[in-house]
Amino acid sequence: MALHSIRKARGCWSFIRALHKGSAAAPASQKDSKKRIFSGIQPTGILHLGNYLGAIENWVSEHTQLSWILSCMVRLPRLQHLHQWKAKTTKQKHDGTGGLLTYPVLQAADILLYKSTHVPVGEDQVQHMELVQDLAEGFNKKYGEFFPVPKSILTSMKKVKSLRDPSAKMSKSDPDKLATIRITDSPEEIVQKFRKAVTDFTSEVTYDPAGRAGVSNMVAVHAAVTGLSVEEVVRLSAGMDTAHYKLAVADAVIEKFAPIKHEIEKLKLDKDHLEKVLQIGSAKAKELAYPVCQEVKKLVGFL
């Protein structure tokens, strides 16, 4: 299990280093004089980096310790009414686990442990952030002002939709392998996935999320990877049918991912470097997390 965790952490960290190219490991909370911006929650969709937190949680036990304390402050019906719990248990034929049910509490601990004030999230995480805010306020009301009540920062692209079902979000756990684009996909795989993406029988490229969800998802992805506005993408795609447009979007995604993939492959070859960065990062996270967790234990009467 420990070896699996190390391998998983090393793989996740190679993704993060490739994306950020930082010269030193960054703790889960980055602070300046006014803000502590939590960087662990990412919008669900094309980029899937959430596993990194699982790696940190394995090495910084304060995450799970605070999670247990916070779980004693939330009632079961509140967790059962969260949209993601209901959606995932429906897909699993109501066979959800306790870990899945309480994951939002662990997520809250990940955020509050570093006294984060702002959290960048996708639209699908807004409800979980409301739980984080309620837990912070509830703790402060019972034990005195301690946790900042973090604010959500909605990303420009709030949610990436599935390529096979544009009514649902893109998810790495989708059993349909054609539904999700991964950074590690080959150019051929990306082209195939966009070629098979669900659109409609109208050939014109327009942006109408309510009436043309599939094509609108293509436009949103195209805008996100090129940095253009939705209006600019539609204007530049005038006269192009959706079949050819899908390939244009695929090319844009391939171009966006190419330098990141190159950096990932380069980093994965230097396992010693990645393990060293992980150890340094975990030590920095521990340095921040330990005193906060100890103070929480004192406040609730454990110490």
Residue pairs with C-beta under 8 A, 6 or more apart in sequence:
5 55
5 58
6 275
8 51
8 54
8 55
9 52
9 55
9 56
9 58
9 59
9 278
10 271
10 274
10 275
10 278
11 268
12 49
12 51
12 52
12 54
12 55
13 52
13 55
13 274
13 277
13 278
13 281
14 264
14 267
14 268
14 274
15 49
15 52
15 183
15 264
16 49
16 52
17 263
17 267
17 274
17 277
18 260
18 261
18 263
18 264
18 267
19 47
19 49
19 260
20 26
21 263
24 277
24 280
25 277
25 278
25 280
25 281
25 284
26 39
26 281
27 114
27 281
27 284
27 285
27 287
27 288
28 38
28 39
28 40
28 53
28 56
28 110
28 113
28 114
28 285
28 288
29 36
29 37
29 38
29 39
29 114
29 115
29 116
29 288
30 36
30 37
30 39
31 37
34 117
35 117
35 118
36 114
36 115
36 116
36 117
36 118
36 148
37 116
37 117
37 118
37 119
37 120
37 153
38 110
38 111
38 114
38 116
38 118
38 119
38 120
38 150
39 120
40 50
40 52
40 53
40 56
40 110
40 111
41 50
41 107
41 110
41 111
41 119
41 120
41 121
41 125
42 48
42 49
42 50
42 120
42 122
43 120
43 121
43 122
43 123
43 124
43 125
43 155
43 157
43 158
43 159
43 160
44 122
44 124
44 125
44 159
44 160
44 169
44 170
44 171
45 122
45 157
45 159
45 160
45 169
45 170
46 160
46 170
46 181
46 182
46 183
46 221
46 224
46 253
47 183
48 172
48 182
53 63
53 110
55 278
56 63
56 281
56 282
56 285
57 63
57 64
57 106
57 110
59 278
59 282
59 285
59 286
60 282
60 285
60 286
60 289
62 113
62 286
62 289
62 290
62 292
62 293
63 106
63 109
63 110
63 113
63 289
64 106
64 109
65 293
65 297
66 109
66 112
66 113
66 292
66 293
66 296
67 102
67 105
67 106
67 108
67 109
69 296
69 297
69 300
70 105
70 108
70 109
70 112
70 135
70 139
71 102
71 105
73 135
73 138
73 139
73 142
74 105
74 131
74 135
78 131
79 85
79 101
79 102
79 104
79 105
80 86
80 101
82 104
82 127
82 128
82 131
83 124
83 127
84 104
84 124
84 127
84 128
85 96
85 100
85 101
85 104
88 96
88 100
89 95
89 96
89 100
104 128
104 131
105 131
105 135
107 128
107 132
108 128
108 131
108 132
108 135
108 136
111 119
111 132
111 150
112 132
112 135
112 136
112 139
112 147
112 150
113 288
113 289
113 292
113 293
114 285
114 288
114 289
114 292
115 147
115 148
115 292
116 148
116 150
117 148
117 150
117 151
118 150
118 151
118 152
118 153
119 129
119 132
119 150
119 151
119 152
119 153
120 153
120 154
120 155
121 128
121 129
121 152
121 153
121 154
121 155
122 154
122 155
122 157
122 158
122 159
123 154
123 158
123 159
124 159
124 169
125 152
126 152
126 154
129 150
129 152
132 150
133 149
133 150
136 147
136 148
136 149
136 150
137 149
139 146
139 147
140 146
140 147
140 149
143 299
143 300
144 299
146 295
146 296
146 299
156 224
157 220
157 223
157 224
159 169
160 169
160 170
160 217
160 220
160 221
160 224
161 167
161 168
161 169
161 170
161 213
161 217
161 220
162 168
162 169
162 170
162 171
162 174
162 176
162 179
162 180
163 170
163 178
163 179
163 180
163 181
163 193
163 194
163 196
163 197
163 198
163 217
164 174
164 176
164 178
164 179
164 196
164 197
164 198
165 176
165 179
165 198
166 198
166 213
166 214
166 216
166 217
167 213
170 179
170 180
170 181
171 179
171 180
172 180
172 182
174 180
178 192
178 193
178 196
178 197
179 193
180 193
181 190
181 193
181 253
183 257
183 260
183 261
183 264
184 261
184 264
185 193
185 257
187 254
190 250
190 253
190 254
190 257
191 247
191 250
191 254
193 250
194 218
194 246
194 247
194 249
194 250
194 253
195 246
195 247
195 250
197 214
197 217
197 218
197 246
198 214
199 212
199 214
199 215
199 218
199 242
199 246
200 212
200 214
200 215
200 242
202 212
202 215
202 242
203 241
203 242
203 243
204 241
204 242
205 215
205 218
205 219
205 234
205 237
205 238
205 240
205 241
205 242
205 245
206 212
206 215
206 216
206 219
206 234
207 215
207 216
207 219
207 220
207 230
207 231
207 233
207 234
208 215
208 216
209 216
215 242
215 245
218 242
218 245
218 246
218 249
219 230
219 233
219 234
219 237
220 230
221 249
221 253
222 228
222 233
222 237
222 248
222 249
222 252
223 229
223 230
223 232
223 233
225 252
225 253
225 255
225 256
226 233
226 252
226 256
228 236
237 245
237 248
240 248
267 273
267 274
268 274
294 303
297 303
